[in-house]
Amino acid sequence: MRILVLCHSFNSLTQRLFDALVADGHDLSVEFDIADSVTEEAVALFQPELLLAPFLKRAIPESVWSRLPCLVVHPGIVGDRGPSALDWAIQRGEAEWGVTVLQAEAEMDAGPVWASRVFPMRAAPKASLYRSEVTEAALAAVREAIARFDDWRAGRWQPQRPSSDDPAVRGTLQPLMRQADRAIDWARDDTATILARLRAADGFPGVADALFGQPCHLFDAHPAAFEPGTTPGDLIARRDGAVLRATRDGAVWIGHVKRPGGIKLPATVAFADQAAVLPERPAPLMRDAADWGELRYREEAGGAVGVLSFDFYNGAMATDPCRRLTDAIAFARARPTRVLVLEGGADFWSNGIHLGRIEAQQQAGGSAADESWANINAMDDVCLAILQLTDRLTVAAMRGNAGAGGCFLALAADHVWAREGVILNPHYKNMGNLYGSEYWTYLLPRRVGDAAARAIMAERLPLGAPRAAQTGLIDAAFGADRPSFEAEVLARAQALAAAPDYAERLSAKRARRAADEAAKPLSAYRDDELARMRRNFYGFDPSYHGARYHFVMKSPQSWTPRHLARHRDCVGASPAQR
Ligand code: COA
C-alpha cells in the first residue's frame, strides 16, 4: 500500500512503524505536521491510499480526513480519549493498558476503531512504556488495521464506534493532566505514590517541585531504601548525578531536573554548588540489583560470563560517565571471565555523546566545542577499551534503541545482538552533518563493506534489528520482549563461553585484530575521524552547533527532511512511475 506517515516528529514509535511497514513491502513517505497546507500538499503529491498518524499533537485537517482514510494511533485503551492517556494510566496504577488505532474525524480520538491491543502495565517511566509496550502494541494493531483495508474498501468490513453502553469499553475522555494533578506532597505521599507521579511525567513534562529551595521539574526517579533519622523531603546523598531524597517510608534517587528556562540535566549538574555539600554515596559495581546506580557488573554461568550494564538516562553519554564506564570495563577485564556481555541500558543501548550537557556548557558561557571534544574523546576511549579486550570474547546485547555514536559503540564488540523491536540509527549526519568518530570508519565497513557503509551513512534512515541483521550490521535479532531477550542473551553467552572451539575463536579474534592493526592502526582511524570532528566543532560551518541547539531545545520542525519526504522527490511522476 502507499502510505503517507504524518507525524509531529520522526520519534521512536514512528521509526519503528516506518521500518516494519517498509519491511512488509509497503511504499511509505513521511511528512511532518507543520501546517494544514503542507499536509494537503503532501497528500496531493504522494496520492496515498492511507494516511497513518502515529504521533500527532494537532488534529488532521478535515480537507484530508474527509477524502482519505486517516488512521490515528492513540496510546490508550478503546474508548480512552485525551492528550494524557499514558500519564493517567500510570498515575492511577492501571494494571492493563492499550493502544487503539482509530479513524480520524472532526472530534479528536473519537472515530471508529480499526484495531486495538492491550498489554500488562509495568512499573516504569512513561517514556519507557511508550518505547516498549506501546510501540509493540501499536505495530500489531497497525498491521491488523492495514490487513483489513481491502475488506473495508470492498464494503465487507466496517470499523466500529466504541459504545459507552458496552461493558468491554472501559476508556473514557480524560482531560489534559496538569501540574496540580502531578504535585507531590513529600510529607504525606508514600514512595509508591511519588514514584507513580514521577514516572507518569517522564520524560515530559516532569513534576514541578523544588530542590534546595529552588523551583525545578523532576525526572528520572528510582526507589531506594528507607533512611533512618530523615524527615520526608530531606536531601541525603548524591550518586551518579542523582540526589537521594527521603520519603515517608523510603527514599528516591532523582536523576535529572530541569530548572526554569534551563535544559534537563543531572541533578548534581543543575544544582552543582548546592549538591556538592551532599555526601557522595558511591555504588560498587557488584551490588544488589535493587540498589540504583548507572553502572552495574555481575557474573553468571559460574563466573564464566560477566555482564556489564550502563544505564545512562536517555542513552546520552557525557564525558564523566564515559570515563566511569571505561574504568568499569577495566574492572571487568580484571575478572577471570571468558565472555563479557555489554548490555547498555534497559531502554537505550546508547545515543552517543551527551548533546544536552554540551549545550548547557555553551549556555553557561563555556565552550560547546571544548565540551564536544572532551566528550567524543571519552566516548572513543570506551570504544577502544572494548576493542582492546582481546583476552576474552565480547558481546553487545542491545536491549534498547541506539543512535549515532551509540550504534558504533556496539559494533566494537565481537558479537552484536539486538532485541527484535530495537531501532538503530547508525548515522551522524542528522546532527548538522557531524562526521562522527567512535572508530566507525573501521567498524562499519568491516561488517557491511564499503558500499553499504556509504549507503547507510548517506540514507540516514532508521533500521530495525531484523533488517540490521539481514544486512550484516549486527549478528542477530531475537527476543519479542526484554525478559526473553535477556534470557536468550545469557544462554547464548554461556554457550560461547563453553564452546569447544572457544580457544580457536579467541586466537582468531587476536589474529584478526593484529592483522587489522598492521594494515591501519586504530590510532590512525581515530586521528582521521577526529580531524574531521575538530572541523565540525571548531570550524567555520556552525551546522553542528545549530542542529544541537535545536535538538536540545526541541525547536518545532519547520520542514520535513528530504530523505523522509520521498513524495517531494517524485513531483511530476504518476503513482505508477514511482
Ligand atoms: N544527548 C542528549 N540527549 C539525548 C541524546 C543525546 N545524544 N539522544 C537522545 N536524547 C534525549 C532526547 O533529547 C530526549 O529527551 P527527553 O527525555 O527530554 O524527551 C530523549 O533522549 C529521547 O530522545 P528522542 O529523540 O525523543 O528519542 P527517539 O527514540 O524518538 O529518537 C534518536 C532516537 C537516536 C533518533 C534521537 O534521540 C537522536 O537523534 N539523538 C541524537 C543522536 C546523536 O546525534 N548523538 C550525537 C552524536 S554521537
Boltz pocket constraint, residues with backbone or C-beta under 6 A from the ligand:
constraints:
  - pocket:
      binder: B
      contacts: [[A, 10], [A, 11], [A, 12], [A, 13], [A, 203], [A, 204], [A, 264], [A, 313], [A, 314], [A, 315], [A, 316], [A, 317], [A, 351], [A, 352], [A, 353], [A, 354], [A, 355], [A, 356], [A, 357], [A, 401], [A, 402], [A, 403], [A, 404], [A, 405], [A, 406], [A, 425], [A, 427], [A, 428], [A, 430], [A, 431], [A, 434], [A, 551], [A, 552]]
      max_distance: 6.0
